[in-house]
Amino acid sequence: MGEEGDIDAVDYSAASFANIPEPAKEEKVKTDIPGLDSMIDGGFERKSVIIVSGAAGSGKTILSLQFLYNGATKYNEPGLYITFEEQKESVFKHMLNFGWNFAELEKERKIVFLEYPPHEVDRFISEGAVIEDMVRDYGIQRVVMDSITSFMLLYNDEYRRRQVFLKTMEILRKWGCTTLLTSEGMGTEDGEVKTRFGVEFLADGLLSIHTIKKSGVKEFALEVVKLRGAAHEMRMNLMKITPQGIEIYPSQPVFGGD
């Protein structure tokens, strides 16, 4: 206290704030996919769940596997690939076209590959705790589930379908990994993007791959529809499937321009 009735003097000078720590920033998980990290504020938030939507043949699976491959080879982040569609031998064979040797990564315990036929989604859910132990033992940090559409097609009842998806999301979030889910998706007449069963609101982010045919040639563009906690790119950017994998070109007009 100073003189009677005074309160302690408060120092509001710039120097007084010099030692105040900066607010902690969320850790980013880099995809290292050319052009993508710059669209998503440097990467995905760790432990987030992101849906990658698009039509068949648009590159959803390639993008997701590239995310796993880059994590394992460039950041020492082991990955888990769960498929309800493709067989392991087929995936490993086709990814060699991009120079990605998943068989070698599997031997090195940097990639785990789990196959579930679509009709065995209930088995996947029942084995969630077992897989969680494996996630911990292998130090898995990145997960891809390909695709959520295939197993949700099994349920005609909308309530049961949502129930299964909510349980799946609960399992994935419990593992504490950064997760990509592939899904069929489409654009609405008013320009909105929806996944096939409208489950995008349950995820932390939604990436949409748009496809258009121009002069008989398919072209692709990637749009970040939503991404919690990130100042993401708001426009669609040209995307190509190259011999090295997915590449995105922010400086080029979408669909070739006029």
LORO-742291 format. One record per atom (N, C-alpha, C): y, x, z. Coordinates in steps of 0.1 Angstrom, whole numbers, padded with zeros to 4 digits, always signed. Layout:
<atoms>
YXZ
...
</atoms>
This chain:
<atoms>
-0012+0008+0000
+0000+0000+0000
+0012+0009+0000
+0023+0004-0007
+0036+0010-0006
+0044+0004+0005
+0057+0001+0002
+0065-0005+0013
+0059-0018+0016
+0063-0024+0028
+0057-0036+0032
+0060-0047+0021
+0050-0055+0018
+0051-0066+0008
+0048-0061-0006
+0047-0048-0008
+0043-0043-0021
+0028-0042-0023
+0024-0043-0035
+0009-0041-0038
+0008-0027-0044
-0004-0021-0043
-0007-0008-0049
-0002-0008-0064
+0004+0003-0067
+0009+0004-0081
-0003+0006-0091
-0002-0001-0102
-0013+0000-0112
-0008+0008-0124
-0016+0018-0128
-0012+0026-0139
-0017+0020-0152
-0007+0016-0160
-0011+0010-0173
-0008+0020-0185
-0007+0032-0182
-0005+0042-0192
-0017+0044-0201
-0016+0050-0213
-0027+0052-0222
-0037+0061-0216
-0033+0071-0208
-0042+0080-0201
-0051+0073-0192
-0047+0062-0186
-0055+0055-0176
-0067+0049-0182
-0066+0046-0195
-0077+0040-0202
-0087+0049-0209
-0084+0062-0208
-0091+0072-0216
-0106+0073-0212
-0109+0070-0199
-0122+0072-0195
-0130+0059-0194
-0124+0048-0199
-0131+0035-0200
-0141+0036-0212
-0154+0034-0209
-0164+0035-0220
-0162+0024-0230
-0165+0027-0243
-0165+0017-0254
-0176+0007-0251
-0174-0005-0256
-0185-0015-0255
-0197-0010-0262
-0209-0012-0257
-0221-0007-0263
-0224-0015-0276
-0227-0008-0287
-0230-0014-0300
-0245-0016-0301
-0248-0027-0307
-0263-0030-0310
-0269-0019-0319
-0280-0014-0315
-0287-0004-0323
-0291-0010-0336
-0289-0002-0347
-0292-0007-0360
-0305-0001-0365
-0313-0009-0372
-0325-0004-0379
-0322-0003-0393
-0322+0009-0398
-0318+0012-0412
-0330+0008-0421
-0328+0002-0432
-0338-0001-0442
-0340+0011-0451
-0329+0018-0454
-0329+0029-0464
-0333+0024-0478
-0331+0011-0480
-0332+0006-0494
-0319+0008-0501
-0318+0015-0512
-0305+0018-0518
-0296+0005-0520
-0284+0006-0514
-0275-0005-0515
-0276-0016-0505
-0287-0017-0497
-0289-0028-0488
-0281-0025-0475
-0283-0014-0469
-0277-0011-0456
-0262-0013-0456
-0255-0010-0467
-0241-0012-0468
-0237-0027-0468
-0247-0035-0472
-0244-0050-0472
-0246-0056-0458
-0254-0049-0450
-0257-0055-0437
-0252-0047-0425
-0240-0041-0427
-0233-0035-0416
-0241-0023-0410
-0248-0016-0419
-0256-0004-0415
-0270-0006-0412
-0275-0018-0411
-0289-0021-0408
-0291-0034-0401
-0303-0037-0398
-0307-0049-0390
-0305-0046-0375
-0302-0056-0367
-0302-0054-0352
-0317-0052-0348
-0319-0042-0339
-0333-0040-0335
-0338-0052-0327
-0351-0055-0330
-0358-0067-0324
-0354-0080-0331
-0346-0080-0341
-0343-0092-0348
-0354-0097-0357
-0354-0110-0361
-0363-0116-0370
-0356-0121-0382
-0359-0115-0394
-0352-0118-0406
-0361-0125-0417
-0357-0135-0423
-0364-0141-0434
-0359-0136-0447
-0368-0132-0456
-0365-0128-0470
-0371-0139-0479
-0362-0146-0486
-0367-0158-0494
-0364-0155-0508
-0372-0162-0517
-0370-0161-0531
-0382-0167-0538
-0381-0168-0551
-0392-0173-0559
-0403-0163-0561
-0415-0168-0566
-0426-0159-0568
-0422-0148-0579
-0425-0136-0576
-0422-0125-0585
-0408-0119-0584
-0401-0124-0573
-0387-0119-0572
-0385-0106-0564
-0396-0101-0558
-0396-0088-0551
-0395-0089-0536
-0398-0100-0531
-0398-0102-0516
-0408-0092-0509
-0420-0092-0515
-0431-0083-0509
-0427-0069-0510
-0422-0065-0522
-0418-0051-0524
-0407-0047-0515
-0397-0055-0513
-0386-0052-0504
-0391-0050-0490
-0400-0059-0486
-0405-0058-0472
-0414-0046-0470
-0422-0043-0479
-0431-0031-0478
-0423-0018-0479
-0412-0018-0486
-0403-0007-0487
-0396-0005-0473
-0393-0016-0467
-0387-0015-0453
-0397-0008-0444
-0410-0012-0445
-0421-0006-0436
-0423+0009-0440
-0424+0012-0453
-0426+0025-0457
-0415+0035-0453
-0403+0031-0455
-0392+0039-0451
-0391+0042-0436
-0395+0031-0429
-0395+0033-0414
-0405+0043-0410
-0417+0042-0416
-0428+0051-0412
-0425+0066-0416
-0420+0068-0428
-0418+0081-0434
-0405+0088-0431
-0395+0080-0429
-0381+0086-0427
-0376+0085-0413
-0381+0075-0405
-0376+0074-0391
-0387+0074-0381
-0399+0077-0385
-0410+0078-0375
-0412+0065-0367
-0411+0054-0374
-0412+0041-0368
-0424+0034-0374
-0436+0034-0367
-0448+0028-0373
-0446+0013-0376
-0453+0008-0385
-0452-0005-0390
-0465-0013-0390
-0463-0026-0389
-0475-0035-0390
-0472-0045-0401
-0482-0046-0410
-0481-0056-0422
-0492-0067-0420
-0488-0079-0418
-0497-0090-0416
-0496-0099-0429
-0507-0101-0436
-0507-0108-0448
-0516-0120-0447
-0511-0131-0453
-0520-0143-0455
-0523-0146-0469
-0520-0136-0478
-0522-0137-0492
-0529-0126-0498
-0524-0114-0498
-0529-0102-0505
-0540-0095-0497
-0549-0089-0504
-0559-0081-0498
-0554-0066-0497
-0558-0059-0487
-0553-0046-0485
-0555-0037-0497
-0566-0037-0503
-0569-0028-0514
-0559-0030-0525
-0556-0043-0528
-0547-0047-0538
-0532-0042-0535
-0528-0044-0523
-0515-0040-0519
-0513-0025-0520
-0523-0017-0514
-0522-0003-0514
-0522+0003-0529
-0530-0004-0538
-0531+0001-0551
-0517-0001-0559
-0512-0013-0557
-0499-0016-0564
-0487-0009-0559
-0487-0006-0546
-0476+0002-0540
-0476+0016-0544
-0488+0021-0549
-0488+0035-0554
-0479+0037-0567
-0477+0025-0573
-0468+0025-0585
-0454+0030-0582
-0450+0028-0569
-0437+0033-0564
-0438+0046-0557
-0450+0052-0557
-0452+0065-0550
-0454+0063-0535
-0457+0051-0530
-0459+0048-0516
-0474+0048-0513
-0478+0058-0505
-0492+0060-0502
-0495+0053-0488
-0497+0040-0488
-0500+0033-0476
-0514+0037-0470
-0523+0041-0478
-0536+0045-0473
-0535+0057-0464
-0527+0066-0469
-0525+0079-0461
-0517+0075-0448
-0508+0066-0449
-0500+0063-0436
-0510+0055-0427
-0519+0048-0432
-0529+0041-0423
-0537+0051-0416
-0542+0062-0423
-0550+0072-0417
-0542+0079-0406
-0529+0080-0408
-0520+0087-0398
-0516+0078-0387
-0521+0065-0387
-0517+0055-0377
-0502+0052-0377
-0496+0053-0388
-0482+0049-0390
-0481+0035-0396
-0492+0030-0402
-0492+0017-0407
-0505+0010-0403
-0503-0003-0398
-0515-0011-0395
-0515-0023-0404
-0526-0026-0410
-0527-0037-0420
-0536-0047-0415
-0532-0060-0413
-0540-0071-0409
-0541-0082-0419
-0553-0086-0423
-0554-0097-0432
-0559-0110-0425
-0553-0121-0428
-0557-0134-0423
-0557-0144-0435
-0568-0149-0439
-0567-0160-0449
-0558-0171-0443
-0551-0178-0452
-0542-0189-0447
-0548-0199-0437
-0561-0202-0440
-0567-0212-0431
-0570-0206-0417
-0568-0193-0415
-0571-0187-0402
-0558-0184-0394
-0547-0191-0397
-0535-0189-0389
-0537-0192-0375
-0546-0201-0372
-0549-0204-0357
-0555-0192-0351
-0563-0185-0358
-0569-0173-0353
-0559-0162-0350
-0549-0161-0359
-0538-0152-0357
-0531-0155-0344
-0528-0168-0342
-0521-0172-0330
-0529-0169-0317
-0542-0172-0318
-0550-0170-0306
-0552-0155-0303
-0550-0146-0314
-0551-0132-0312
-0538-0125-0309
-0528-0133-0307
-0514-0127-0305
-0514-0117-0294
-0520-0120-0283
-0520-0110-0271
-0527-0097-0275
-0538-0098-0282
-0546-0086-0286
-0537-0078-0296
-0531-0084-0305
-0522-0077-0314
-0510-0071-0307
-0506-0078-0297
-0495-0072-0289
-0499-0059-0282
-0511-0058-0277
-0516-0046-0271
-0517-0035-0282
-0521-0038-0294
-0521-0029-0305
-0507-0024-0309
-0498-0033-0309
-0484-0030-0312
-0479-0019-0302
-0482-0021-0289
-0478-0012-0279
-0485+0001-0280
-0499+0001-0283
-0506+0013-0284
-0502+0022-0295
-0499+0016-0307
-0495+0023-0319
-0480+0026-0319
-0473+0021-0310
-0458+0023-0310
-0451+0016-0321
-0457+0005-0326
-0451-0002-0337
-0437-0007-0335
-0428-0005-0344
-0414-0009-0343
-0410-0019-0354
-0417-0019-0365
-0414-0027-0376
-0426-0036-0380
-0423-0049-0383
-0434-0058-0386
-0430-0066-0399
-0439-0068-0408
-0437-0077-0419
-0448-0088-0419
-0444-0100-0421
-0454-0111-0422
-0452-0117-0436
-0463-0117-0444
-0462-0121-0458
-0473-0130-0462
-0471-0143-0464
-0458-0150-0462
-0460-0162-0453
-0449-0167-0448
-0449-0178-0439
-0452-0191-0447
-0448-0191-0460
-0451-0203-0468
-0465-0206-0469
-0474-0196-0471
-0488-0198-0474
-0495-0205-0463
-0492-0202-0450
-0499-0209-0440
-0492-0222-0436
-0480-0223-0438
-0473-0236-0435
-0477-0247-0445
-0482-0243-0457
-0487-0253-0466
-0500-0260-0462
-0506-0254-0452
-0519-0260-0447
-0516-0273-0439
-0504-0275-0434
-0501-0286-0425
-0493-0297-0432
-0499-0309-0434
-0492-0320-0440
-0482-0326-0430
-0486-0325-0417
-0477-0331-0407
-0466-0322-0404
-0453-0327-0405
-0441-0319-0403
-0441-0314-0388
-0444-0323-0379
-0444-0319-0365
-0453-0307-0362
-0465-0308-0367
-0475-0297-0365
-0471-0285-0372
-0465-0286-0384
-0460-0274-0391
-0449-0267-0383
-0440-0274-0378
-0429-0268-0370
-0435-0262-0357
-0445-0269-0351
-0451-0264-0339
-0457-0251-0341
-0465-0249-0352
-0471-0237-0355
-0461-0226-0358
-0451-0229-0365
-0440-0219-0368
-0433-0214-0355
-0430-0224-0346
-0423-0220-0334
-0432-0211-0326
-0445-0214-0325
-0455-0205-0318
-0455-0192-0324
-0455-0191-0338
-0455-0178-0344
-0443-0170-0341
-0431-0176-0341
-0419-0170-0338
-0419-0165-0323
-0425-0173-0314
-0426-0169-0300
-0434-0156-0299
-0445-0155-0306
-0454-0144-0306
-0447-0131-0311
-0440-0133-0323
-0433-0122-0329
-0422-0116-0320
-0414-0125-0314
-0403-0120-0305
-0409-0114-0293
-0420-0118-0288
-0426-0112-0276
-0430-0097-0279
-0433-0094-0292
-0437-0080-0295
-0425-0071-0295
-0413-0076-0296
-0401-0068-0295
-0399-0059-0307
-0403-0062-0319
-0402-0054-0331
-0391-0060-0340
-0386-0052-0349
-0377-0057-0360
-0387-0063-0371
-0385-0075-0374
-0395-0082-0382
-0389-0089-0395
-0396-0087-0406
-0392-0094-0418
-0403-0105-0421
-0399-0117-0424
-0409-0127-0428
-0405-0131-0443
-0415-0131-0452
-0412-0136-0465
-0415-0151-0466
-0407-0157-0475
-0408-0172-0477
-0403-0176-0490
-0410-0186-0496
-0404-0192-0508
-0390-0198-0504
-0381-0198-0513
-0368-0203-0511
-0362-0208-0523
-0351-0216-0521
-0344-0222-0533
-0330-0225-0530
-0321-0226-0540
-0308-0230-0538
-0306-0245-0540
-0297-0251-0532
-0294-0265-0533
-0283-0267-0543
-0280-0280-0546
-0270-0283-0556
-0256-0279-0551
-0254-0279-0538
-0241-0275-0533
-0240-0260-0530
-0250-0252-0535
-0249-0238-0533
-0255-0232-0521
-0261-0240-0512
-0267-0235-0500
-0281-0230-0504
-0286-0221-0495
-0300-0215-0497
-0309-0220-0486
-0320-0226-0490
-0330-0231-0480
-0343-0225-0482
-0350-0222-0471
-0364-0218-0473
-0372-0231-0476
-0385-0229-0480
-0392-0241-0485
-0394-0252-0474
-0395-0247-0461
-0397-0257-0451
-0386-0258-0441
-0374-0252-0445
-0362-0254-0437
-0363-0247-0423
-0369-0236-0422
-0371-0229-0409
-0361-0218-0407
-0352-0216-0416
-0343-0204-0416
-0334-0205-0403
-0331-0216-0398
-0322-0217-0386
-0329-0210-0374
-0342-0208-0374
-0349-0202-0362
-0348-0187-0363
-0344-0181-0374
-0344-0167-0376
-0330-0161-0373
-0329-0148-0371
-0316-0142-0369
-0309-0139-0382
-0316-0139-0393
-0310-0136-0405
-0317-0142-0417
-0311-0143-0428
-0317-0148-0440
-0312-0141-0452
-0321-0134-0459
-0317-0127-0472
-0324-0135-0483
-0316-0138-0493
-0321-0146-0504
-0320-0138-0517
-0332-0138-0524
-0332-0131-0538
-0331-0142-0548
-0321-0142-0556
-0318-0152-0566
-0324-0147-0579
-0330-0156-0587
-0336-0152-0600
-0329-0161-0611
-0326-0154-0622
-0321-0162-0634
-0326-0155-0646
-0328-0163-0656
-0332-0158-0669
-0320-0158-0679
-0318-0147-0685
-0306-0145-0694
-0311-0138-0706
-0310-0145-0718
-0315-0140-0730
-0330-0136-0729
-0337-0144-0722
-0352-0142-0721
-0356-0132-0711
-0346-0126-0704
-0349-0115-0694
-0346-0120-0680
-0355-0117-0671
-0352-0121-0657
-0343-0110-0650
-0333-0115-0643
-0325-0106-0635
-0324-0112-0621
-0322-0103-0611
-0322-0106-0597
-0309-0103-0590
-0306-0110-0580
-0294-0107-0572
-0298-0110-0557
-0293-0102-0548
-0296-0103-0534
-0283-0109-0527
-0285-0119-0519
-0275-0125-0511
-0278-0125-0496
-0269-0120-0488
-0271-0121-0473
-0265-0134-0469
-0274-0144-0467
-0269-0158-0464
-0264-0158-0450
-0271-0152-0440
-0266-0151-0426
-0273-0139-0420
-0266-0134-0410
-0271-0122-0403
-0263-0122-0390
-0270-0126-0379
-0263-0126-0366
-0259-0112-0361
-0247-0111-0356
-0242-0099-0350
-0238-0088-0360
-0236-0092-0373
-0232-0082-0383
-0222-0087-0392
-0212-0079-0396
-0202-0082-0406
-0208-0079-0420
-0216-0089-0424
-0224-0086-0436
-0216-0089-0449
-0221-0084-0460
-0215-0087-0473
-0216-0102-0477
-0206-0108-0482
-0206-0122-0484
-0209-0126-0499
-0210-0116-0508
-0212-0120-0522
-0226-0115-0526
-0231-0121-0537
-0244-0117-0542
-0242-0103-0550
-0252-0095-0548
-0252-0082-0555
-0264-0080-0564
-0262-0074-0576
-0273-0072-0585
-0284-0064-0579
-0296-0068-0581
-0308-0061-0575
-0318-0059-0587
-0324-0047-0586
-0334-0044-0596
-0347-0038-0590
-0358-0041-0596
-0371-0035-0592
-0373-0023-0601
-0372-0011-0595
-0372+0002-0603
-0386+0009-0600
-0389+0020-0607
-0401+0027-0604
-0401+0033-0590
-0389+0034-0583
-0388+0039-0570
-0388+0027-0559
-0388+0015-0564
-0387+0004-0555
-0375-0005-0557
-0371-0012-0547
-0359-0021-0548
-0347-0012-0548
-0337-0015-0556
-0324-0009-0556
-0313-0020-0558
-0302-0019-0550
-0292-0029-0551
-0279-0022-0556
-0271-0029-0564
-0260-0023-0571
-0247-0031-0568
-0240-0028-0557
-0229-0036-0553
-0217-0036-0564
-0216-0025-0571
-0205-0023-0581
-0207-0030-0594
-0219-0035-0597
-0222-0041-0610
-0222-0056-0609
-0216-0063-0619
-0216-0078-0619
-0229-0084-0618
-0230-0095-0611
-0243-0102-0609
-0247-0108-0623
-0260-0107-0626
-0265-0113-0638
-0258-0108-0651
-0252-0096-0650
-0247-0089-0662
-0233-0094-0666
-0227-0104-0660
-0214-0108-0663
-0213-0114-0677
-0201-0115-0682
-0199-0121-0696
-0197-0110-0706
</atoms>
